[in-house]
Amino acid sequence: DQQVKQNSPSLSVQEGRISILNCDYTNSMFDYFLWYKKYPAEGPTFLISISSIKDKNEDGRFTVFLNKSAKHLSLHIVPSQPGDSAVYFCAGGVYNQGGKLIFGQGTELSVKP
Amino acid sequence: DADVTQTPRNRITKTGKRIMLECSQTKGHDRMYWYRQDPGLGLQLIYYSFDVKDINKGEISDGYSVSRQAQAKFSLSLESAIPNQTALYFCATSGLAGNEQFFGPGTRLTVL
């Protein structure tokens, strides 16, 4: 049972345009969601999070939107830069499970100059 | 210096061998986690530990064991490695108050 799904394995975007990465989930108990970014040969690094009581969180070029009724969240990167090329993972967590996260499969973003 | 370190970074071993992957952290976090990453499957939780005396199985614990030797150290063992345990392994930590997890650089394990 895949509780968190990223159905697009890859995405290619032109530099300066918007990148939209999508994530669907089935577990309505998630209290928060996080996005991680991963470069080759490195561990994932935290990018941005959102509480389940919010519908939007913004940090610079990165915005995460949450649609609870659709059990869907998305990460928007505007404008996209070549350095954003990486694999992006979304993850959901439940507060009373002590920080345990359930990750999606990841989406590889390629931003072309 | 890196906050979360993993050793070795790369390891090739043979079927049936015992292998240990080690993780150390200087963040002072109580919570530590082991994940494996396979292509197309994302990160799957193997084991997690809330403190030295509290160890829990994750989604895919079969074939693995762990040891929390100290607050700063969390080791993952494969008692008898098999080829489908070939994967990238990540250690992570988190504090009590935060939701964010901090990851090590990973260990690439190949079982022949």
Interface residues (C-beta under 8 A of the other chain):
Chain A: V4 Q6 P9 Y32 L34 Y36 A41 E42 G43 P44 T45 F46 S49 F89 A91 G93 G98 G99 K100 L101 I102 F103 G104 Q105 G106
Chain B: V4 R31 Y33 Y35 G40 L41 G42 L43 Q44 L45 Y48 F50 G58 F90 A92 S94 G98 N99 E100 Q101 F102 F103 G104 P105 G106
